[in-house]
Amino acid sequence: LRSAEQSGMLNAKPKPAGKKKDAAPADVFWFPHDTEGYVLGDVLDKIGHGDIARVRLHLPEGETRVETIGMAMARPVNPPNLDGVGDNTQLMHLHEPSLLHNVRYRYEKDLIYTYTGYILIAVNPYKQLPCFADGDMAEYIGKSIGVRPPHLFAI
């Protein structure tokens, strides 16, 4: 996984003036990308019957590129207030790009565990984290999955 900061995904969401913080812009979608997996794109205009659009893709390091892309490839973006949820099933739009974005977002905050229902996703942080103390383990004993934040001790 490239970090969300390196891939530009954390800073990629445009913040239109006048929109509520908990609402995703209606003209922003996830689009497939050869090296990044998915990148955000602003729909500039639709062509013909609306099945093809000119899209401004937000690439790493703040670069942008305008391409013509089929709207069948577009996946909706979740509202910003759902970034970093502990369980992917809480996402309004649960699909590959939103799941990857959420896991990357959490990883950047050293939250290496994420649930998808009763499935625990773990991403190797390649560094020591303070989340394996004996006291932490005791907090998960006898608790159902989802009562405490995602962790290996919950399994």
FIDREN-365154 format. One record per residue (C-alpha): chain; z, x, y; residue in one letter. Coordinates in steps of 0.1 Angstrom, whole numbers. Layout:
N
{kette A c3 Z c1 X c2 Y rest a};
...
END
This chain:
155
{kette A c3 0 c1 0 c2 0 rest l};
{kette A c3 -8 c1 13 c2 34 rest r};
{kette A c3 20 c1 5 c2 58 rest s};
{kette A c3 15 c1 -26 c2 80 rest a};
{kette A c3 18 c1 -5 c2 110 rest e};
{kette A c3 -9 c1 19 c2 98 rest q};
{kette A c3 -32 c1 -9 c2 89 rest s};
{kette A c3 -27 c1 -26 c2 123 rest g};
{kette A c3 -15 c1 -57 c2 106 rest m};
{kette A c3 18 c1 -60 c2 123 rest l};
{kette A c3 4 c1 -58 c2 158 rest n};
{kette A c3 -29 c1 -76 c2 149 rest a};
{kette A c3 -18 c1 -112 c2 155 rest k};
{kette A c3 -31 c1 -123 c2 189 rest p};
{kette A c3 -5 c1 -141 c2 211 rest k};
{kette A c3 -24 c1 -167 c2 231 rest p};
{kette A c3 -7 c1 -178 c2 263 rest a};
{kette A c3 8 c1 -212 c2 262 rest g};
{kette A c3 11 c1 -214 c2 224 rest k};
{kette A c3 44 c1 -221 c2 207 rest k};
{kette A c3 59 c1 -191 c2 189 rest k};
{kette A c3 60 c1 -210 c2 156 rest d};
{kette A c3 24 c1 -221 c2 157 rest a};
{kette A c3 -5 c1 -199 c2 144 rest a};
{kette A c3 -36 c1 -199 c2 167 rest p};
{kette A c3 -62 c1 -223 c2 153 rest a};
{kette A c3 -91 c1 -199 c2 157 rest d};
{kette A c3 -75 c1 -168 c2 139 rest v};
{kette A c3 -80 c1 -163 c2 102 rest f};
{kette A c3 -77 c1 -136 c2 75 rest w};
{kette A c3 -111 c1 -121 c2 65 rest f};
{kette A c3 -118 c1 -97 c2 36 rest p};
{kette A c3 -122 c1 -61 c2 45 rest h};
{kette A c3 -135 c1 -32 c2 24 rest d};
{kette A c3 -107 c1 -7 c2 30 rest t};
{kette A c3 -78 c1 -28 c2 43 rest e};
{kette A c3 -80 c1 -57 c2 19 rest g};
{kette A c3 -78 c1 -83 c2 47 rest y};
{kette A c3 -78 c1 -81 c2 85 rest v};
{kette A c3 -73 c1 -107 c2 111 rest l};
{kette A c3 -103 c1 -121 c2 129 rest g};
{kette A c3 -108 c1 -144 c2 159 rest d};
{kette A c3 -136 c1 -169 c2 155 rest v};
{kette A c3 -157 c1 -166 c2 186 rest l};
{kette A c3 -182 c1 -193 c2 178 rest d};
{kette A c3 -196 c1 -211 c2 148 rest k};
{kette A c3 -233 c1 -211 c2 139 rest i};
{kette A c3 -253 c1 -240 c2 126 rest g};
{kette A c3 -231 c1 -265 c2 107 rest h};
{kette A c3 -200 c1 -243 c2 111 rest g};
{kette A c3 -202 c1 -226 c2 78 rest d};
{kette A c3 -210 c1 -192 c2 94 rest i};
{kette A c3 -192 c1 -178 c2 124 rest a};
{kette A c3 -193 c1 -148 c2 148 rest r};
{kette A c3 -158 c1 -132 c2 143 rest v};
{kette A c3 -140 c1 -104 c2 162 rest r};
{kette A c3 -122 c1 -85 c2 134 rest l};
{kette A c3 -90 c1 -66 c2 143 rest h};
{kette A c3 -93 c1 -32 c2 126 rest l};
{kette A c3 -67 c1 -4 c2 122 rest p};
{kette A c3 -57 c1 16 c2 153 rest e};
{kette A c3 -65 c1 -13 c2 176 rest g};
{kette A c3 -103 c1 -12 c2 170 rest e};
{kette A c3 -123 c1 -44 c2 170 rest t};
{kette A c3 -157 c1 -52 c2 156 rest r};
{kette A c3 -178 c1 -84 c2 159 rest v};
{kette A c3 -195 c1 -96 c2 127 rest e};
{kette A c3 -212 c1 -127 c2 114 rest t};
{kette A c3 -192 c1 -139 c2 84 rest i};
{kette A c3 -192 c1 -170 c2 62 rest g};
{kette A c3 -162 c1 -193 c2 69 rest m};
{kette A c3 -158 c1 -198 c2 32 rest a};
{kette A c3 -143 c1 -163 c2 32 rest m};
{kette A c3 -117 c1 -172 c2 59 rest a};
{kette A c3 -81 c1 -178 c2 50 rest r};
{kette A c3 -56 c1 -195 c2 74 rest p};
{kette A c3 -29 c1 -174 c2 91 rest v};
{kette A c3 8 c1 -185 c2 88 rest n};
{kette A c3 28 c1 -191 c2 120 rest p};
{kette A c3 46 c1 -159 c2 132 rest p};
{kette A c3 80 c1 -174 c2 125 rest n};
{kette A c3 72 c1 -171 c2 87 rest l};
{kette A c3 65 c1 -134 c2 89 rest d};
{kette A c3 90 c1 -116 c2 66 rest g};
{kette A c3 104 c1 -146 c2 47 rest v};
{kette A c3 123 c1 -136 c2 15 rest g};
{kette A c3 104 c1 -159 c2 -8 rest d};
{kette A c3 66 c1 -162 c2 -5 rest n};
{kette A c3 68 c1 -199 c2 -16 rest t};
{kette A c3 82 c1 -205 c2 19 rest q};
{kette A c3 48 c1 -196 c2 34 rest l};
{kette A c3 28 c1 -225 c2 48 rest m};
{kette A c3 -4 c1 -209 c2 35 rest h};
{kette A c3 1 c1 -191 c2 2 rest l};
{kette A c3 -29 c1 -170 c2 -7 rest h};
{kette A c3 -36 c1 -134 c2 -13 rest e};
{kette A c3 -39 c1 -122 c2 23 rest p};
{kette A c3 -7 c1 -140 c2 34 rest s};
{kette A c3 13 c1 -128 c2 4 rest l};
{kette A c3 1 c1 -92 c2 10 rest l};
{kette A c3 9 c1 -95 c2 47 rest h};
{kette A c3 44 c1 -108 c2 40 rest n};
{kette A c3 52 c1 -80 c2 15 rest v};
{kette A c3 39 c1 -54 c2 39 rest r};
{kette A c3 58 c1 -69 c2 68 rest y};
{kette A c3 90 c1 -67 c2 48 rest r};
{kette A c3 83 c1 -32 c2 35 rest y};
{kette A c3 80 c1 -20 c2 71 rest e};
{kette A c3 116 c1 -32 c2 76 rest k};
{kette A c3 128 c1 -15 c2 44 rest d};
{kette A c3 131 c1 -49 c2 27 rest l};
{kette A c3 114 c1 -38 c2 -6 rest i};
{kette A c3 121 c1 -69 c2 -26 rest y};
{kette A c3 104 c1 -103 c2 -21 rest t};
{kette A c3 105 c1 -134 c2 -43 rest y};
{kette A c3 77 c1 -156 c2 -52 rest t};
{kette A c3 97 c1 -184 c2 -68 rest g};
{kette A c3 116 c1 -167 c2 -97 rest y};
{kette A c3 93 c1 -137 c2 -97 rest i};
{kette A c3 107 c1 -106 c2 -79 rest l};
{kette A c3 81 c1 -83 c2 -63 rest i};
{kette A c3 94 c1 -47 c2 -57 rest a};
{kette A c3 75 c1 -21 c2 -36 rest v};
{kette A c3 86 c1 15 c2 -41 rest n};
{kette A c3 99 c1 28 c2 -7 rest p};
{kette A c3 95 c1 65 c2 -17 rest y};
{kette A c3 128 c1 71 c2 0 rest k};
{kette A c3 165 c1 65 c2 -6 rest q};
{kette A c3 177 c1 31 c2 7 rest l};
{kette A c3 213 c1 20 c2 10 rest p};
{kette A c3 208 c1 -12 c2 -11 rest c};
{kette A c3 221 c1 -1 c2 -44 rest f};
{kette A c3 259 c1 2 c2 -38 rest a};
{kette A c3 284 c1 -12 c2 -63 rest d};
{kette A c3 296 c1 -37 c2 -37 rest g};
{kette A c3 261 c1 -50 c2 -33 rest d};
{kette A c3 259 c1 -55 c2 -71 rest m};
{kette A c3 291 c1 -75 c2 -71 rest a};
{kette A c3 277 c1 -100 c2 -46 rest e};
{kette A c3 250 c1 -110 c2 -70 rest y};
{kette A c3 271 c1 -115 c2 -101 rest i};
{kette A c3 271 c1 -152 c2 -112 rest g};
{kette A c3 247 c1 -163 c2 -83 rest k};
{kette A c3 215 c1 -181 c2 -89 rest s};
{kette A c3 182 c1 -165 c2 -78 rest i};
{kette A c3 175 c1 -175 c2 -42 rest g};
{kette A c3 212 c1 -178 c2 -31 rest v};
{kette A c3 213 c1 -142 c2 -19 rest r};
{kette A c3 184 c1 -122 c2 -4 rest p};
{kette A c3 158 c1 -108 c2 -29 rest p};
{kette A c3 172 c1 -79 c2 -49 rest h};
{kette A c3 169 c1 -63 c2 -83 rest l};
{kette A c3 206 c1 -72 c2 -88 rest f};
{kette A c3 197 c1 -109 c2 -87 rest a};
{kette A c3 176 c1 -106 c2 -119 rest i};
END
